[in-house]
């Protein structure tokens, strides 16, 4: 290519990348709305809404496109939780398509000579891969609540995968972090690296293999993923990973029956109330719905309206710590353990726990005893409190609504950035490392077992008032998802911030640890704001940024406002249909 033409093309690609990062983070209008971390994904959802699809259709289109543009956080090699408000039924439904442990798994999975592996060593291996649930989750949502099929809804993603896009700063940044992981596998290296290094900003990236995989799904539906040639290739990638020469990995023992037998769960969502709002979240194996509801129940015992921001945030951190103490002890896959859900959600239990929330910051707290409020004559054994295990921060969340009033809050993931690092050869998608969300040693409700779903922090949330949607919120971020959603709700409901202000505010994440995690991105550490909390005994540790939230608020005048990040994760995209 001539040098001047190459320079012109590079310049165009760089400008395209910059324009995508500068997409608006807030949009208001009268039609359907969408908020995601990706311009192309938001546009895909808007395209489907404009073609007459509903929020469920648009959510699947956006999710499929995110699998192309945000492949290190999500994709068809993973799983997720979809929360749907059906306007026709005036009902909130949850679709659990979390990954499951294959049939060979037992509690010794990550133990070597009785010693637990280091989390980061367990991730890039075949043994970390759970049975993916995303594709069947999409199919189930569409069969029950959608109006379009895979052929229509995967078309935007196929086009993006075929045509490609300019690598953004955020895509490049995450690729750099993954260079050692991707270098372990030939298929990942070929797709995501150039001579062993992350594709440069402005590099034209396309994924024709994923486009062809989507075409297969468009033609044959979810069965094409769980049976047949593609299923055989997934099994081979887990059991004989495509490693580079000289690399040793721990192979899995996934079977074709593990894929064929995978099932989606339609679950009753967690329902709680807070200051006149009805709050809906995911039930276990998500720990988010319970932890958020429990923390809000504790906060409801205080008159936050007459307190300063520092006082409110102090109590928010106290409530979060206590909720996490219980979450770490009790919550896991309900098909394998008796989760004391009723006790944890009890207002009486919240009142008892709230008495521990004094004016001075709590230190590491023990779990309470929700079984006393469980109204359960069987009175299961009380598990011991456990240390918060490591959990990846790298997931994605999207929000969609339509003109009919349907709402979707959808969080899905492949767990760590880049998942296991294993790209299914010739298929263009990464496989998850979701089994590392299990506790590596026990006894504990969340240890690995065959067919079990690992505990998750994913917290898609839909909030109603007077039986109508008020707002929806969700975020990636591992266990910081819970605190991100909780703090955003407190910011909005109790501190009176607009939803965009609530999302943009500095985040503080207390998960029953020695310190509270805070962001350097928004200049919180050493600020006057921080000093007020330090005076109450709070201690901070720093990270660059926490979460990447997306939400929609339903305004009193009949308009809707889509909101995404204005700074985090390369800036999100919020769009609303034109009338």
C-alpha positions in Angstrom: 0.0 0.0 0.0 1.4 3.5 -0.9 2.7 5.3 2.2 0.3 8.3 1.8 -2.8 6.0 1.4 -1.7 4.0 4.4 -1.3 7.2 6.4 -4.8 8.4 5.3 -6.4 5.0 6.2 -4.7 5.0 9.6 -5.8 8.6 10.3 -9.4 7.7 9.4 -9.4 4.6 11.7 -8.0 6.7 14.5 -10.7 9.3 14.1 -13.3 6.6 14.0 -12.0 5.2 17.2 -12.0 8.6 18.9 -15.5 9.3 17.7 -16.8 6.1 19.1 -15.3 6.9 22.5 -16.9 10.3 22.4 -20.5 9.0 21.9 -23.1 10.6 24.2 -23.6 9.1 27.6 -27.0 10.5 28.2 -30.0 10.6 25.9 -33.7 11.5 26.5 -36.7 11.0 24.3 -40.2 9.4 23.9 -39.3 6.1 22.3 -37.4 2.9 23.2 -34.0 3.4 24.8 -30.7 1.6 25.1 -27.5 2.0 27.1 -24.4 -0.1 26.6 -20.6 0.3 26.7 -20.4 0.0 22.8 -21.6 2.4 20.1 -22.1 -0.5 17.7 -24.1 -2.5 20.2 -26.3 0.4 21.1 -26.9 1.1 17.4 -27.8 -2.6 16.8 -30.4 -2.4 19.6 -31.8 0.8 18.2 -32.0 -0.7 14.7 -34.1 -3.6 16.0 -36.4 -1.2 17.9 -36.8 0.9 14.8 -37.7 -2.3 12.8 -40.5 -3.0 15.3 -38.7 -5.4 17.6 -39.3 -5.2 21.4 -36.9 -4.7 24.2 -36.1 -8.4 24.4 -35.3 -8.6 20.7 -33.1 -5.5 21.0 -31.3 -6.8 24.0 -30.2 -9.9 22.2 -29.1 -7.9 19.2 -27.0 -5.6 21.4 -25.6 -8.6 23.3 -24.5 -10.4 20.2 -22.8 -7.2 18.9 -21.0 -6.8 22.3 -19.6 -10.2 21.7 -17.8 -8.7 18.7 -16.9 -5.3 20.0 -16.4 -6.2 23.7 -15.2 -9.8 23.4 -12.9 -9.8 26.5 -15.9 -9.2 28.8 -18.7 -11.3 27.2 -19.8 -13.5 24.4 -21.4 -16.8 23.5 -18.7 -18.7 25.3 -20.1 -17.5 28.7 -23.4 -17.0 30.5 -25.5 -14.4 32.3 -28.6 -13.2 34.0 -31.5 -11.4 32.1 -34.1 -9.6 34.1 -37.3 -8.6 32.1 -40.2 -6.4 33.0 -43.2 -7.5 30.9 -45.5 -4.5 30.6 -48.4 -6.8 29.3 -48.2 -9.0 32.4 -47.0 -6.3 34.8 -44.5 -8.9 36.0 -40.7 -9.1 36.4 -39.1 -12.4 35.1 -35.5 -13.6 35.5 -33.7 -15.9 33.1 -30.7 -17.6 34.6 -28.4 -18.8 32.0 -25.3 -19.0 34.2 -22.7 -21.5 33.2 -22.7 -24.9 35.0 -19.9 -27.1 36.1 -19.3 -30.1 33.8 -20.2 -33.6 35.1 -16.5 -34.5 36.0 -16.2 -31.6 38.5 -15.9 -32.2 42.2 -14.8 -30.0 45.2 -11.1 -30.9 44.6 -11.1 -29.2 41.2 -8.7 -26.5 42.2 -6.8 -28.3 44.9 -3.3 -29.8 44.4 -2.1 -32.0 47.2 -4.8 -30.4 49.4 -3.6 -26.8 48.7 -5.8 -24.4 46.7 -4.3 -23.1 43.5 -3.8 -19.3 43.1 -6.7 -17.8 41.4 -4.7 -16.3 38.5 -3.0 -19.7 37.9 -6.4 -21.5 37.7 -7.9 -19.1 35.1 -6.0 -19.9 31.8 -6.8 -23.6 31.6 -9.4 -26.0 30.3 -10.4 -26.9 33.9 -11.7 -23.3 34.5 -14.3 -23.6 31.7 -18.0 -24.0 32.6 -20.7 -25.1 30.2 -21.8 -21.9 28.4 -25.4 -20.8 28.8 -25.6 -17.6 26.8 -26.9 -18.9 23.5 -29.7 -21.0 25.1 -30.5 -18.0 27.4 -31.0 -15.8 24.3 -33.1 -18.5 22.6 -35.3 -18.9 25.7 -35.8 -15.2 26.2 -36.9 -14.9 22.5 -39.1 -17.9 22.5 -41.0 -16.6 25.6 -41.0 -12.9 25.2 -39.4 -11.8 21.9 -41.0 -11.1 18.5 -38.0 -11.8 16.2 -35.7 -14.7 15.4 -31.9 -15.2 15.5 -31.6 -14.6 11.8 -33.0 -11.1 12.2 -31.3 -10.3 15.5 -27.8 -11.6 14.7 -27.6 -9.7 11.4 -26.2 -6.4 12.9 -23.5 -8.3 14.8 -22.6 -10.3 11.7 -22.1 -7.1 9.8 -19.9 -5.6 12.5 -17.9 -8.8 12.7 -17.5 -8.9 8.9 -16.8 -5.2 8.3 -14.7 -4.8 11.3 -13.9 -1.6 13.3 -11.0 0.4 14.4 -9.4 -0.8 17.6 -10.1 1.8 20.4 -7.9 2.7 23.3 -10.0 0.6 25.6 -9.9 -2.5 23.3 -6.1 -2.0 23.1 -5.7 -1.5 26.9 -7.6 -4.7 27.7 -5.7 -6.7 25.0 -2.4 -5.6 26.5 -3.4 -6.9 29.9 -4.3 -10.2 28.2 -1.1 -10.6 26.1 0.4 -13.3 28.4 -2.9 -15.2 28.5 -3.5 -15.1 24.8 0.1 -16.0 24.0 -0.6 -19.4 25.6 -3.1 -20.3 22.9 -2.6 -20.3 19.2 -6.2 -19.5 18.3 -6.3 -16.5 20.7 -2.9 -15.2 19.5 -4.0 -15.4 15.9 -7.2 -13.4 16.6 -6.1 -10.8 19.2 -2.4 -10.3 18.9 0.0 -9.0 16.2 3.5 -10.5 16.6 2.6 -11.3 20.2 1.4 -7.8 21.1 -2.0 -6.2 21.3 -3.4 -4.8 18.1 -2.5 -1.1 18.0 -5.1 1.7 18.4 -6.6 2.3 15.0 -5.8 -1.2 13.8 -8.7 -2.5 11.6 -10.0 -5.5 13.5 -12.6 -8.0 12.1 -13.7 -11.4 13.1 -15.1 -13.4 10.1 -15.0 -16.6 12.1 -17.4 -15.3 14.6 -19.6 -13.9 11.8 -19.8 -17.5 10.4 -20.6 -18.9 13.9 -23.4 -16.4 14.2 -24.6 -17.4 10.7 -24.8 -21.0 11.9 -26.9 -20.0 14.9 -29.1 -17.8 12.7 -29.8 -20.8 10.5 -30.1 -23.6 13.0 -30.8 -21.9 16.4 -29.4 -22.7 19.8 -29.3 -26.5 19.0 -26.3 -25.7 16.7 -24.3 -24.6 19.7 -25.1 -27.5 22.0 -25.1 -30.4 19.6 -23.3 -31.2 16.4 -20.0 -30.0 14.9 -19.7 -26.8 16.9 -20.3 -28.6 20.2 -17.6 -31.2 19.2 -15.2 -28.3 18.6 -16.0 -26.6 21.9 -15.4 -29.9 23.8 -12.1 -30.4 21.9 -10.9 -26.8 22.8 -11.5 -27.5 26.5 -10.1 -31.0 26.6 -7.2 -30.4 24.2 -6.6 -26.7 24.3 -4.8 -25.2 21.3 -1.6 -24.3 23.2 1.4 -22.7 21.8 4.6 -24.8 21.7 6.2 -25.2 25.1 3.1 -24.2 27.0 1.5 -26.4 29.6 -2.1 -26.1 30.6 -4.6 -28.1 32.7 -7.1 -29.7 30.4 -10.7 -30.1 31.2 -13.0 -33.2 30.8 -16.0 -31.6 29.2 -18.4 -34.0 27.4 -20.8 -33.6 24.6 -23.6 -34.6 27.1 -22.6 -31.7 29.3 -23.5 -29.4 26.5 -26.5 -31.3 25.3 -28.0 -31.4 28.8 -27.5 -27.8 29.7 -30.7 -26.1 31.0 -31.8 -22.5 31.5 -33.6 -21.7 34.7 -36.6 -19.4 34.9 -36.5 -18.1 38.4 -38.7 -15.9 40.6 -36.7 -12.7 41.0 -35.7 -11.3 44.4 -38.3 -8.7 45.4 -37.9 -6.1 48.1 -39.2 -2.6 48.9 -37.3 0.6 49.6 -38.9 4.0 50.4 -41.9 3.3 48.3 -40.1 1.6 45.4 -40.4 -2.1 44.5 -36.9 -3.4 43.8 -36.3 -6.5 41.7 -33.0 -8.4 41.3 -31.6 -11.8 40.5 -32.1 -14.7 42.9 -29.3 -17.2 43.7 -26.9 -18.3 42.4 -26.6 -14.5 42.0 -25.7 -13.0 45.3 -26.5 -9.5 44.1 -30.3 -9.4 44.4 -30.2 -10.5 48.1 -27.2 -8.4 49.1 -28.6 -5.2 47.6 -32.0 -5.8 49.1 -30.6 -6.6 52.5 -28.4 -3.5 52.5 -31.3 -1.3 51.5 -33.4 -2.8 54.3 -30.8 -1.8 56.8 -30.5 1.7 55.3 -34.3 2.1 55.4 -34.1 2.1 59.2 -32.2 5.5 59.0 -33.6 8.9 58.1 -31.0 9.5 55.3 -33.0 12.5 54.0 -31.8 14.7 56.8 -28.2 13.6 56.7 -25.1 15.0 55.0 -23.6 13.1 52.0 -20.7 11.9 54.1 -23.1 10.5 56.8 -25.2 8.7 54.2 -22.1 7.2 52.5 -20.8 6.1 55.9 -24.0 4.2 56.6 -24.0 2.8 53.0 -20.5 1.4 53.6 -21.6 -0.1 57.0 -24.7 -1.7 55.4 -22.6 -3.1 52.5 -20.1 -4.6 54.9 -22.8 -6.4 56.9 -24.6 -7.6 53.7 -21.3 -9.0 52.4 -20.6 -10.8 55.6 -23.9 -12.7 55.1 -23.5 -13.0 51.4 -20.1 -14.7 51.8 -21.5 -17.1 54.3 -24.8 -18.2 52.9 -25.4 -17.6 49.2 -24.7 -20.2 46.5 -26.6 -22.3 44.0 -30.0 -22.9 45.6 -30.2 -26.4 44.0 -27.2 -27.4 46.2 -27.6 -25.5 49.4 -30.4 -24.1 51.6 -30.0 -20.4 51.1 -31.9 -18.6 53.9 -33.4 -16.1 51.4 -36.5 -15.2 53.5 -34.4 -14.6 56.5 -31.9 -12.5 54.7 -34.7 -10.4 53.2 -36.6 -10.0 56.5 -37.1 -6.4 57.6 -36.8 -7.6 61.2 -33.5 -9.2 60.4 -32.4 -5.9 58.8 -33.4 -4.0 61.9 -31.3 -6.3 64.1 -28.3 -6.0 61.8 -28.7 -2.2 61.5 -28.2 -1.8 65.2 -24.5 -2.6 64.5 -24.2 0.4 62.3 -22.7 3.0 64.6 -21.1 6.3 63.9 -17.7 4.7 63.6 -16.6 2.4 60.8 -17.1 -1.2 61.5 -14.1 -3.6 61.2 -14.4 -7.0 59.5 -17.8 -8.4 60.5 -19.2 -11.8 61.2 -22.2 -13.2 59.5 -25.5 -12.8 61.3 -28.1 -15.5 61.8 -30.9 -15.1 59.3 -32.3 -18.5 60.1 -34.0 -17.0 63.1 -36.1 -15.0 60.7 -36.5 -17.8 58.1 -39.8 -19.4 59.3 -38.2 -22.7 58.2 -38.9 -25.7 60.5 -36.0 -27.6 59.0 -33.5 -25.1 60.3 -30.5 -26.0 58.1 -27.0 -26.0 59.5 -25.4 -22.5 59.5 -22.3 -22.3 57.3 -19.3 -20.5 58.8 -18.5 -17.1 57.5 -15.9 -17.1 54.7 -13.3 -14.8 53.3 -14.3 -12.9 50.1 -12.8 -15.0 47.3 -11.2 -13.4 44.2 -13.7 -12.7 41.5 -13.0 -11.1 38.1 -14.2 -7.5 37.4 -14.7 -8.1 33.8 -18.3 -8.4 32.6 -20.8 -6.2 30.8 -24.2 -4.9 31.4 -26.9 -3.4 29.0 -30.3 -1.8 29.5 -33.1 -1.7 26.9 -36.7 -0.5 27.0 -39.3 -0.2 24.2 -42.4 1.9 23.4 -44.7 -0.7 25.0 -43.0 -0.3 28.3 -41.0 -3.6 28.4 -37.6 -3.3 30.1 -34.6 -5.5 30.0 -31.6 -5.4 32.4 -29.0 -7.8 31.2 -25.6 -8.7 32.7 -23.5 -11.4 31.0 -19.9 -12.4 31.1 -17.1 -14.8 30.3 -15.7 -13.9 33.8 -12.1 -12.7 33.6 -11.0 -10.3 30.9 -10.5 -12.7 28.1 -12.1 -15.6 30.0 -9.9 -18.7 30.0 -8.0 -17.3 27.0 -9.1 -20.2 24.9 -10.6 -19.2 21.5 -12.5 -22.1 19.9 -10.4 -22.6 16.8 -12.1 -21.3 13.6 -15.1 -20.1 15.6 -14.0 -16.6 16.8 -15.2 -16.6 20.4 -13.5 -17.0 23.8 -14.5 -19.6 26.4 -15.2 -18.6 29.9 -13.3 -19.3 33.1 -16.5 -19.3 35.2 -15.6 -22.2 37.4 -13.0 -20.0 39.2 -16.1 -18.3 40.8 -16.4 -21.3 43.0 -14.7 -21.3 46.4 -11.5 -23.3 45.9 -11.7 -25.0 49.3 -14.4 -25.9 51.8 -16.5 -26.8 53.4 -18.6 -24.0 52.0 -21.9 -23.7 50.1 -20.1 -22.4 47.0 -17.5 -25.2 46.4 -17.4 -26.8 43.0 -19.7 -29.7 42.3 -20.9 -31.4 39.1 -23.7 -29.5 37.3 -23.6 -26.7 39.9 -23.8 -23.0 39.0 -21.0 -20.9 40.7 -22.1 -18.0 42.8 -22.2 -14.7 40.9 -22.3 -11.0 41.8 -24.1 -10.0 38.6 -26.9 -7.7 39.7 -29.3 -6.6 36.9 -31.9 -4.5 38.8 -35.3 -3.2 37.8 -37.1 -0.7 40.1 -40.8 0.0 39.9 -43.0 2.6 41.5 -46.8 2.3 41.6 -46.5 -0.8 39.3 -44.6 1.2 36.6 -40.9 1.1 35.8 -39.0 3.8 37.6 -35.4 3.0 36.6 -33.1 0.1 35.9 -29.4 -0.2 36.7 -26.6 -2.7 36.4 -22.8 -2.9 36.0 -19.8 -5.2 35.5 -17.2 -5.4 38.2 -17.1 -8.8 39.9 -18.1 -8.4 43.6 -18.0 -4.6 43.1 -21.1 -4.9 40.9 -23.1 -5.2 44.1 -21.7 -2.0 45.6 -21.9 -0.1 42.3 -25.6 -0.9 41.9 -26.3 -0.3 45.6 -24.4 3.0 45.7 -26.0 4.3 42.5 -29.5 3.6 44.0 -28.6 5.4 47.2 -27.2 8.3 45.2 -30.4 8.6 43.2 -33.0 7.8 45.8 -31.5 9.2 49.0 -29.1 11.9 47.8 -31.4 13.2 45.1 -28.9 12.9 42.2 -30.2 12.4 38.7 -29.4 8.9 37.4 -26.5 10.3 35.3 -25.1 12.1 38.3 -25.5 8.9 40.4 -23.6 6.9 37.8 -20.9 9.4 37.4 -20.2 9.9 41.1 -17.0 8.4 42.7 -17.5 4.8 43.7 -16.7 3.3 47.1 -16.8 -0.5 47.5 -16.8 -2.1 50.9 -17.1 -5.9 50.8 -16.3 -6.7 54.4 -12.6 -6.2 53.9 -9.9 -4.3 55.8 -10.2 -1.4 53.5 -12.8 0.3 51.2 -11.9 0.2 47.5 -12.0 3.7 45.9 -11.3 5.2 42.4 -8.3 7.3 41.4 -10.0 8.1 38.1 -12.4 10.6 39.7 -9.8 12.1 42.1 -11.5 10.7 45.2 -8.5 9.8 47.3 -7.1 12.6 49.5 -10.2 14.8 48.5 -12.2 16.7 51.2 -14.9 14.1 50.5 -12.5 11.3 51.4 -11.3 13.1 54.6 -14.8 13.3 56.0 -15.1 9.5 55.7 -11.6 8.9 57.0 -12.6 10.9 60.1 -15.3 8.2 60.8 -12.6 5.5 60.6 -12.8 4.3 57.0 -9.6 3.2 55.4 -9.1 3.2 51.6 -7.3 1.3 49.0 -7.2 2.5 45.4 -7.9 1.2 42.0 -8.3 3.1 38.7 -12.0 2.6 38.2 -14.9 0.6 39.5 -17.6 -0.8 37.2 -19.1 0.5 34.0 -22.8 1.1 34.7 -25.7 1.4 32.3 -29.3 2.4 33.1 -32.6 3.9 32.0 -34.8 6.2 34.0 -38.5 6.6 33.2 -39.5 10.2 33.7 -42.7 11.6 35.1 -43.4 13.5 31.8 -43.5 10.2 29.8 -40.0 10.5 28.4 -37.2 8.1 29.0 -33.5 8.8 29.7 -30.8 6.3 28.8 -27.6 6.7 30.8 -24.2 5.2 30.4 -20.7 6.0 31.7 -19.2 9.4 30.8 -15.6 8.4 31.8 -15.2 4.8 32.7 -14.5 1.9 30.3 -13.8 4.2 27.4 -17.2 6.0 27.7 -20.5 4.3 27.1 -23.3 5.0 24.7 -26.9 5.9 25.4 -29.5 6.2 22.7 -33.3 6.8 22.5 -35.6 6.3 19.5 -36.8 9.4 17.7 -40.6 9.8 17.5 
